[in-house]
């Protein structure tokens, strides 16, 4: 049955149908790539907007013991 439809459809109509399907797929791919690019740009902006971490002083758990007894 599908073959009979293809045989009776003029080639200009078939070209239109093929191009329409191709256009829809192309639009989907472009839209998807646009979303991915937007997400990537947002991700890089996060790195640019953050500041370096604050300097935190760390101290040893115990002081050095002196070798001289008091």
MOQUI-V28569 format. One record per residue. N is the residue number from 1. SS is DSSP state (helix for helix, strand for strand, loop for the rest). PSI is psi in degrees with one decimal (none if undefined). Layout:
n:ss:psi
N:SS:PSI
N:SS:PSI
This chain:
n:ss:psi
1:loop:-44.6
2:helix:-34.5
3:helix:-37.2
4:helix:-36.8
5:helix:-41.3
6:helix:-34.7
7:helix:-29.2
8:helix:-8.8
9:loop:127.6
10:loop:150.8
11:helix:-31.1
12:helix:-37.6
13:helix:-40.0
14:helix:-41.4
15:helix:-41.3
16:helix:-44.6
17:helix:-41.7
18:helix:-44.1
19:helix:-35.0
20:helix:-44.3
21:helix:-39.3
22:helix:-39.8
23:helix:-41.8
24:helix:-42.6
25:helix:-38.5
26:helix:-43.9
27:helix:-41.0
28:helix:-43.4
29:helix:-41.3
30:helix:-43.4
31:helix:-42.1
32:helix:-43.7
33:helix:-35.6
34:helix:-41.1
35:helix:-42.3
36:helix:-42.6
37:helix:-41.1
38:helix:-42.2
39:helix:-39.0
40:helix:-43.8
41:helix:-43.3
42:helix:-40.2
43:helix:-45.0
44:helix:-33.0
45:helix:-34.5
46:helix:-40.7
47:helix:-34.8
48:helix:-29.8
49:helix:-12.9
50:loop:150.5
51:loop:163.8
52:loop:155.5
53:loop:152.5
54:loop:150.1
55:loop:125.9
56:loop:123.2
57:loop:130.2
58:loop:140.9
59:loop:150.2
60:loop:156.5
61:loop:-37.7
62:loop:148.5
63:loop:161.8
64:loop:135.7
65:loop:137.2
66:loop:152.8
67:loop:-9.4
68:loop:127.6
69:loop:141.4
70:loop:none
